[in-house]
Amino acid sequence: MRFPHLLLAGTLLLASPLAHAQKTAKNTSAVPAQPVTKSLLWEISGNKLAKPSYVFGTIHLLCADDLKISPTIQQAIDNSQQVALELDMDSPTMAEEMRGLMTMPAGQTVQGCMSKEDYTAVSDYYTTQLKMPFAQMTTMKPFILASLLYPKILGCPVGSYEGTLVEMAKAKKMEVIGLETVAEQMGIFDNIPCEKQAHMLSDIVNKHAEAEQEFRNMLNLYQAQDVEGLLKVALNSKFGMKEYENQMLNDRNKRWIPLIAQQAASKPTFFAVGAAHLGGPNGVLALLRQQGYQVKPLL
């Protein structure tokens, strides 16, 4: 995988996925509660759609050997006319857009966001464990630096569903679109103080064994297609920024629903977003049902 796709997948992981959870909230909608079903792939129909669309919950980084495109997923893609990801990862300007948003404001460095002890620990870890010249990376935003830790946490050659779906779409000459722009997604972190970002970064480094175990627990739940169980575990994450959950999950889910509705009405679409966006009363599945769509699992 090309470096921009790897870095963007890591950024997606921090911005949406499994590192953060949705708070439990009362469902004020008239839509009745749905039975819990373990599935990552769902068909969207009804509400005057001429043909069904699909929504698939991804995990943005995983071991390449664990990345599986099942016959059911393949059929859903074959039935679709475009692929919609959180970001348009097929955009020729994506890497350039990212580069322009990766660094801190002029004159600021990561040293100013953390204690001397934490900075030393993080610097040593990147230099010795990741073999990266940390002294040359100190103007990068802490959450970007944190995204580079996940291949080490996985401990294997990494794969990305997003990158794979882009390649599949290219092979079928299907358009790839994004539900939000790079600037919109990266901007989520611009509203989070540098010190909080740096605290998450240093926590992952200082407690890397715990971070690895937590992430592997989430991977196991993902492989079991247990979206609701995944959210419950993520609620107790030691490495998230829980006070920003609405910005990272709920608010984005709400913004996506009109876009999903528009694209699904336009043509059958295969939507793929972080699995943490699917479940719960504020998740994409519940919000689609509230809009009158039928959403059923494809096991």
Stockholm file with secondary structure:
# STOCKHOLM 1.0

chainA/1-299         MRFPHLLLAGTLLLASPLAHAQKTAKNTSAVPAQPVTKSLLWEISGNKLAKPSYVFGTIHLLCADDLKISPTIQQAIDNSQQVALELDMDSPTMAEEMRGLMTMPAGQTVQGCMSKEDYTAVSDYYTTQLKMPFAQMTTMKPFILASLLYPKILGCPVGSYEGTLVEMAKAKKMEVIGLETVAEQMGIFDNIPCEKQAHMLSDIVNKHAEAEQEFRNMLNLYQAQDVEGLLKVALNSKFGMKEYENQMLNDRNKRWIPLIAQQAASKPTFFAVGAAHLGGPNGVLALLRQQGYQVKPLL
#=GR chainA/1-299 SS CCHHHHHHHHHHHHHSSTTSCCCCCCCCSSSCCCCCCCCSEEEEECTTCSSCEEEEEECSSEEGGGCCCCHHHHHHHHTCSEEEESSCTTCTTHHHHHHTTSBCSTTCCGGGGSCHHHHHHHHHHHHHTSCCCGGGCTTBCHHHHHHTTHHHHHTSCEECHHHHHHHHHHHTTCEEEESSCHHHHHHHHHTSCHHHHHHHHHHHHHTHHHHHHHHHHHHHHHHTTCHHHHHHHHHTCSSSCGGGHIIIIIHHHHHHHHHHHHHHHHSCEEEEEEGGGTSSTTSHHHHHHHTTCEEEECC
#=GC SS_cons         CCHHHHHHHHHHHHHSSTTSCCCCCCCCSSSCCCCCCCCSEEEEECTTCSSCEEEEEECSSEEGGGCCCCHHHHHHHHTCSEEEESSCTTCTTHHHHHHTTSBCSTTCCGGGGSCHHHHHHHHHHHHHTSCCCGGGCTTBCHHHHHHTTHHHHHTSCEECHHHHHHHHHHHTTCEEEESSCHHHHHHHHHTSCHHHHHHHHHHHHHTHHHHHHHHHHHHHHHHTTCHHHHHHHHHTCSSSCGGGHIIIIIHHHHHHHHHHHHHHHHSCEEEEEEGGGTSSTTSHHHHHHHTTCEEEECC
//
